[in-house]
Amino acid sequence: MLKYLLLIALAVVVWSVWQKRARSGPETPRREVPPERMVTCARCGVHMPLSDSVADGGRYYCCEAHRQTGAKSPS
């Protein structure tokens, strides 16, 4: 008999904890992050966020090596 009372008590504790967490909602409010402008590497054509690019004279490159070699010549 005592075993069943302990199981019922445990079930009530688990259920109450679960209900409390369900009512509290998300723990941290989500902050909206605006999308970042995407640019294309003038050398290889890779798309990347503006913050990850290397800018030179109005053109954007994916890395310093591509900036040094310059833009791809039209074929």
VENTA-V426774 format. One record per backbone hydrogen bond with DSSP energy under -1.0 kcal/mol. CO is the residue of the C=O (numbers start at 1). NH is the residue of the N-H. E is the energy in kcal/mol with one decimal. If there is no record, write none. Layout:
co;nh;e
CO;NH;E
CO;NH;E
This chain:
co;nh;e
1;5;-1.7
2;6;-2.2
3;7;-2.0
4;8;-2.4
5;9;-2.4
6;10;-2.5
7;11;-2.3
8;12;-2.2
9;13;-2.1
10;14;-2.5
11;15;-2.5
12;16;-2.4
13;17;-2.2
14;18;-2.3
15;19;-2.4
16;20;-2.2
17;21;-2.1
18;22;-1.9
19;23;-2.0
20;24;-1.4
37;50;-2.5
39;48;-2.4
41;45;-1.3
42;72;-2.0
46;41;-2.5
48;39;-2.9
49;52;-1.4
50;53;-1.0
54;61;-2.2
56;59;-1.4
59;56;-2.7
60;42;-2.8
61;54;-2.8
63;67;-1.7
64;68;-2.2
65;69;-1.7
66;70;-1.3
